Amino acid sequence: DLNRVHNKPYVELKDSDNRPDETVAYEHWANHLARNTSIIVDLFHGLLRSQVKCR
């Protein structure tokens, strides 16, 4: 198993509740890393932000 986390904690996700995107993204990334830390995560995982604009 490549995952370096052997005892994965249960993480309850909070609602965004109109908080800044950066704060919510940081919390979600920290929760992800608390359960998933491996060479694959180090090399290939990340966060993207996209925006849709209607004409």
Biopython code that builds the backbone (N, CA, C, O; Angstrom):
import numpy as np
from Bio.PDB.StructureBuilder import StructureBuilder

atoms = [
    (1, "ASP", "N", (0.846, -1.183, 0.000)),
    (1, "ASP", "CA", (0.000, 0.000, 0.000)),
    (1, "ASP", "C", (0.889, 1.243, 0.000)),
    (1, "ASP", "O", (1.795, 1.364, 0.825)),
    (2, "LEU", "N", (0.634, 2.140, -0.903)),
    (2, "LEU", "CA", (1.430, 3.358, -1.011)),
    (2, "LEU", "C", (1.019, 4.435, -0.011)),
    (2, "LEU", "O", (1.785, 5.362, 0.252)),
    (3, "ASN", "N", (-0.177, 4.319, 0.543)),
    (3, "ASN", "CA", (-0.670, 5.338, 1.465)),
    (3, "ASN", "C", (0.114, 5.284, 2.770)),
    (3, "ASN", "O", (0.239, 4.226, 3.387)),
    (4, "ARG", "N", (0.640, 6.431, 3.184)),
    (4, "ARG", "CA", (1.417, 6.504, 4.422)),
    (4, "ARG", "C", (0.526, 6.686, 5.650)),
    (4, "ARG", "O", (1.018, 6.643, 6.777)),
    (5, "VAL", "N", (-0.764, 6.886, 5.450)),
    (5, "VAL", "CA", (-1.713, 7.013, 6.565)),
    (5, "VAL", "C", (-2.336, 5.639, 6.788)),
    (5, "VAL", "O", (-3.042, 5.124, 5.922)),
    (6, "HIS", "N", (-2.075, 5.054, 7.944)),
    (6, "HIS", "CA", (-2.581, 3.714, 8.217)),
    (6, "HIS", "C", (-3.884, 3.742, 9.006)),
    (6, "HIS", "O", (-4.727, 2.864, 8.823)),
    (7, "ASN", "N", (-4.068, 4.716, 9.867)),
    (7, "ASN", "CA", (-5.314, 4.874, 10.616)),
    (7, "ASN", "C", (-6.006, 6.127, 10.106)),
    (7, "ASN", "O", (-5.700, 7.240, 10.535)),
    (8, "LYS", "N", (-6.944, 5.930, 9.182)),
    (8, "LYS", "CA", (-7.610, 7.070, 8.550)),
    (8, "LYS", "C", (-8.689, 7.638, 9.471)),
    (8, "LYS", "O", (-9.626, 6.928, 9.836)),
    (9, "PRO", "N", (-8.565, 8.902, 9.846)),
    (9, "PRO", "CA", (-9.574, 9.508, 10.724)),
    (9, "PRO", "C", (-10.857, 9.820, 9.958)),
    (9, "PRO", "O", (-10.822, 10.109, 8.762)),
    (10, "TYR", "N", (-11.981, 9.758, 10.655)),
    (10, "TYR", "CA", (-13.242, 10.193, 10.068)),
    (10, "TYR", "C", (-13.246, 11.712, 10.053)),
    (10, "TYR", "O", (-12.946, 12.349, 11.063)),
    (11, "VAL", "N", (-13.583, 12.288, 8.914)),
    (11, "VAL", "CA", (-13.589, 13.743, 8.774)),
    (11, "VAL", "C", (-14.969, 14.167, 8.299)),
    (11, "VAL", "O", (-15.436, 13.733, 7.247)),
    (12, "GLU", "N", (-15.616, 15.018, 9.084)),
    (12, "GLU", "CA", (-16.916, 15.554, 8.686)),
    (12, "GLU", "C", (-16.686, 16.887, 7.990)),
    (12, "GLU", "O", (-16.066, 17.792, 8.548)),
    (13, "LEU", "N", (-17.191, 17.000, 6.770)),
    (13, "LEU", "CA", (-16.983, 18.209, 5.982)),
    (13, "LEU", "C", (-17.968, 19.290, 6.397)),
    (13, "LEU", "O", (-19.156, 19.027, 6.589)),
    (14, "LYS", "N", (-17.462, 20.502, 6.533)),
    (14, "LYS", "CA", (-18.296, 21.647, 6.882)),
    (14, "LYS", "C", (-18.874, 22.259, 5.611)),
    (14, "LYS", "O", (-18.287, 22.141, 4.535)),
    (15, "ASP", "N", (-20.022, 22.909, 5.740)),
    (15, "ASP", "CA", (-20.577, 23.658, 4.620)),
    (15, "ASP", "C", (-19.761, 24.919, 4.398)),
    (15, "ASP", "O", (-19.124, 25.437, 5.316)),
    (16, "SER", "N", (-19.791, 25.401, 3.168)),
    (16, "SER", "CA", (-19.003, 26.604, 2.874)),
    (16, "SER", "C", (-19.613, 27.846, 3.513)),
    (16, "SER", "O", (-18.876, 28.743, 3.923)),
    (17, "ASP", "N", (-20.941, 27.923, 3.608)),
    (17, "ASP", "CA", (-21.632, 29.028, 4.287)),
    (17, "ASP", "C", (-21.088, 30.401, 3.909)),
    (17, "ASP", "O", (-20.858, 31.246, 4.775)),
    (18, "ASN", "N", (-20.887, 30.616, 2.625)),
    (18, "ASN", "CA", (-20.417, 31.907, 2.090)),
    (18, "ASN", "C", (-19.058, 32.331, 2.639)),
    (18, "ASN", "O", (-18.752, 33.522, 2.688)),
    (19, "ARG", "N", (-18.247, 31.366, 3.049)),
    (19, "ARG", "CA", (-16.885, 31.680, 3.476)),
    (19, "ARG", "C", (-16.007, 31.837, 2.241)),
    (19, "ARG", "O", (-16.386, 31.378, 1.164)),
    (20, "PRO", "N", (-14.853, 32.468, 2.367)),
    (20, "PRO", "CA", (-13.971, 32.639, 1.208)),
    (20, "PRO", "C", (-13.537, 31.287, 0.627)),
    (20, "PRO", "O", (-13.321, 30.322, 1.360)),
    (21, "ASP", "N", (-13.415, 31.242, -0.693)),
    (21, "ASP", "CA", (-13.017, 30.010, -1.371)),
    (21, "ASP", "C", (-11.683, 29.482, -0.864)),
    (21, "ASP", "O", (-11.503, 28.271, -0.734)),
    (22, "GLU", "N", (-10.752, 30.378, -0.579)),
    (22, "GLU", "CA", (-9.429, 29.952, -0.130)),
    (22, "GLU", "C", (-9.504, 29.204, 1.202)),
    (22, "GLU", "O", (-8.788, 28.225, 1.410)),
    (23, "THR", "N", (-10.365, 29.665, 2.091)),
    (23, "THR", "CA", (-10.525, 29.026, 3.398)),
    (23, "THR", "C", (-11.128, 27.636, 3.247)),
    (23, "THR", "O", (-10.648, 26.674, 3.846)),
    (24, "VAL", "N", (-12.172, 27.539, 2.452)),
    (24, "VAL", "CA", (-12.840, 26.253, 2.234)),
    (24, "VAL", "C", (-11.891, 25.278, 1.535)),
    (24, "VAL", "O", (-11.827, 24.103, 1.899)),
    (25, "ALA", "N", (-11.163, 25.761, 0.542)),
    (25, "ALA", "CA", (-10.219, 24.904, -0.180)),
    (25, "ALA", "C", (-9.129, 24.392, 0.751)),
    (25, "ALA", "O", (-8.760, 23.219, 0.685)),
    (26, "TYR", "N", (-8.610, 25.256, 1.617)),
    (26, "TYR", "CA", (-7.569, 24.843, 2.566)),
    (26, "TYR", "C", (-8.090, 23.747, 3.496)),
    (26, "TYR", "O", (-7.391, 22.767, 3.756)),
    (27, "GLU", "N", (-9.320, 23.913, 3.998)),
    (27, "GLU", "CA", (-9.896, 22.911, 4.895)),
    (27, "GLU", "C", (-10.074, 21.574, 4.184)),
    (27, "GLU", "O", (-9.750, 20.523, 4.736)),
    (28, "HIS", "N", (-10.591, 21.617, 2.957)),
    (28, "HIS", "CA", (-10.816, 20.376, 2.213)),
    (28, "HIS", "C", (-9.490, 19.694, 1.876)),
    (28, "HIS", "O", (-9.392, 18.468, 1.939)),
    (29, "TRP", "N", (-8.482, 20.469, 1.523)),
    (29, "TRP", "CA", (-7.177, 19.887, 1.208)),
    (29, "TRP", "C", (-6.549, 19.265, 2.457)),
    (29, "TRP", "O", (-5.960, 18.187, 2.386)),
    (30, "ALA", "N", (-6.674, 19.940, 3.592)),
    (30, "ALA", "CA", (-6.143, 19.387, 4.845)),
    (30, "ALA", "C", (-6.864, 18.089, 5.206)),
    (30, "ALA", "O", (-6.231, 17.138, 5.665)),
    (31, "ASN", "N", (-8.176, 18.042, 5.003)),
    (31, "ASN", "CA", (-8.941, 16.819, 5.265)),
    (31, "ASN", "C", (-8.514, 15.702, 4.321)),
    (31, "ASN", "O", (-8.399, 14.548, 4.735)),
    (32, "HIS", "N", (-8.282, 16.036, 3.065)),
    (32, "HIS", "CA", (-7.844, 15.043, 2.085)),
    (32, "HIS", "C", (-6.488, 14.459, 2.489)),
    (32, "HIS", "O", (-6.289, 13.245, 2.446)),
    (33, "LEU", "N", (-5.565, 15.331, 2.878)),
    (33, "LEU", "CA", (-4.231, 14.861, 3.257)),
    (33, "LEU", "C", (-4.242, 14.070, 4.564)),
    (33, "LEU", "O", (-3.371, 13.229, 4.786)),
    (34, "ALA", "N", (-5.221, 14.334, 5.428)),
    (34, "ALA", "CA", (-5.316, 13.583, 6.678)),
    (34, "ALA", "C", (-5.643, 12.116, 6.421)),
    (34, "ALA", "O", (-5.319, 11.252, 7.236)),
    (35, "ARG", "N", (-6.290, 11.833, 5.281)),
    (35, "ARG", "CA", (-6.666, 10.461, 4.944)),
    (35, "ARG", "C", (-5.832, 9.863, 3.816)),
    (35, "ARG", "O", (-5.729, 8.641, 3.706)),
    (36, "ASN", "N", (-5.244, 10.700, 2.989)),
    (36, "ASN", "CA", (-4.542, 10.223, 1.796)),
    (36, "ASN", "C", (-3.201, 10.924, 1.663)),
    (36, "ASN", "O", (-3.134, 12.082, 1.251)),
    (37, "THR", "N", (-2.153, 10.230, 2.008)),
    (37, "THR", "CA", (-0.813, 10.775, 1.842)),
    (37, "THR", "C", (0.052, 9.676, 1.239)),
    (37, "THR", "O", (0.373, 8.692, 1.906)),
    (38, "SER", "N", (0.422, 9.845, -0.006)),
    (38, "SER", "CA", (1.250, 8.859, -0.695)),
    (38, "SER", "C", (2.066, 9.562, -1.764)),
    (38, "SER", "O", (1.914, 10.764, -1.986)),
    (39, "ILE", "N", (2.920, 8.816, -2.417)),
    (39, "ILE", "CA", (3.704, 9.380, -3.510)),
    (39, "ILE", "C", (2.782, 9.831, -4.647)),
    (39, "ILE", "O", (3.090, 10.798, -5.345)),
    (40, "ILE", "N", (1.665, 9.145, -4.835)),
    (40, "ILE", "CA", (0.703, 9.519, -5.875)),
    (40, "ILE", "C", (0.092, 10.876, -5.549)),
    (40, "ILE", "O", (-0.033, 11.731, -6.426)),
    (41, "VAL", "N", (-0.286, 11.075, -4.296)),
    (41, "VAL", "CA", (-0.832, 12.372, -3.874)),
    (41, "VAL", "C", (0.229, 13.454, -4.037)),
    (41, "VAL", "O", (-0.064, 14.548, -4.520)),
    (42, "ASP", "N", (1.455, 13.150, -3.637)),
    (42, "ASP", "CA", (2.541, 14.127, -3.753)),
    (42, "ASP", "C", (2.761, 14.565, -5.193)),
    (42, "ASP", "O", (3.030, 15.738, -5.451)),
    (43, "LEU", "N", (2.650, 13.635, -6.128)),
    (43, "LEU", "CA", (2.979, 13.937, -7.523)),
    (43, "LEU", "C", (1.796, 14.398, -8.364)),
    (43, "LEU", "O", (1.965, 15.237, -9.249)),
    (44, "PHE", "N", (0.590, 13.864, -8.105)),
    (44, "PHE", "CA", (-0.496, 14.058, -9.056)),
    (44, "PHE", "C", (-1.751, 14.737, -8.520)),
    (44, "PHE", "O", (-2.573, 15.178, -9.322)),
    (45, "HIS", "N", (-1.939, 14.843, -7.228)),
    (45, "HIS", "CA", (-3.167, 15.444, -6.703)),
    (45, "HIS", "C", (-2.980, 16.938, -6.494)),
    (45, "HIS", "O", (-1.875, 17.407, -6.221)),
    (46, "GLY", "N", (-4.068, 17.674, -6.625)),
    (46, "GLY", "CA", (-4.032, 19.106, -6.394)),
    (46, "GLY", "C", (-5.432, 19.671, -6.462)),
    (46, "GLY", "O", (-6.398, 18.936, -6.662)),
    (47, "LEU", "N", (-5.540, 20.957, -6.297)),
    (47, "LEU", "CA", (-6.828, 21.636, -6.362)),
    (47, "LEU", "C", (-6.849, 22.563, -7.568)),
    (47, "LEU", "O", (-5.863, 23.234, -7.873)),
    (48, "LEU", "N", (-7.978, 22.588, -8.239)),
    (48, "LEU", "CA", (-8.181, 23.495, -9.362)),
    (48, "LEU", "C", (-9.414, 24.334, -9.088)),
    (48, "LEU", "O", (-10.363, 23.882, -8.447)),
    (49, "ARG", "N", (-9.385, 25.522, -9.567)),
    (49, "ARG", "CA", (-10.554, 26.385, -9.457)),
    (49, "ARG", "C", (-10.983, 26.745, -10.869)),
    (49, "ARG", "O", (-10.174, 27.191, -11.682)),
    (50, "SER", "N", (-12.255, 26.547, -11.150)),
    (50, "SER", "CA", (-12.769, 26.891, -12.469)),
    (50, "SER", "C", (-13.940, 27.848, -12.317)),
    (50, "SER", "O", (-14.575, 27.929, -11.265)),
    (51, "GLN", "N", (-14.201, 28.557, -13.380)),
    (51, "GLN", "CA", (-15.283, 29.532, -13.369)),
    (51, "GLN", "C", (-15.990, 29.459, -14.710)),
    (51, "GLN", "O", (-15.348, 29.436, -15.760)),
    (52, "VAL", "N", (-17.312, 29.422, -14.672)),
    (52, "VAL", "CA", (-18.116, 29.377, -15.883)),
    (52, "VAL", "C", (-18.725, 30.756, -16.094)),
    (52, "VAL", "O", (-19.343, 31.319, -15.190)),
    (53, "LYS", "N", (-18.546, 31.290, -17.288)),
    (53, "LYS", "CA", (-19.128, 32.589, -17.625)),
    (53, "LYS", "C", (-20.132, 32.397, -18.751)),
    (53, "LYS", "O", (-19.802, 31.847, -19.802)),
    (54, "CYS", "N", (-21.340, 32.848, -18.528)),
    (54, "CYS", "CA", (-22.376, 32.773, -19.550)),
    (54, "CYS", "C", (-22.359, 34.050, -20.373)),
    (54, "CYS", "O", (-22.085, 35.136, -19.861)),
    (55, "ARG", "N", (-22.650, 33.905, -21.630)),
    (55, "ARG", "CA", (-22.700, 35.077, -22.509)),
    (55, "ARG", "C", (-24.103, 35.575, -22.665)),
    (55, "ARG", "O", (-24.334, 36.557, -23.370)),
]
sb = StructureBuilder()
sb.init_structure("model")
sb.init_model(0)
sb.init_chain("A")
sb.init_seg("    ")
for serial, (resi, resn, name, xyz) in enumerate(atoms, 1):
    if name == "N":
        sb.init_residue(resn, " ", resi, " ")
    sb.init_atom(name, np.array(xyz, "f"), 0.0, 1.0, " ", f" {name:<3s}", serial, name[0])
structure = sb.get_structure()
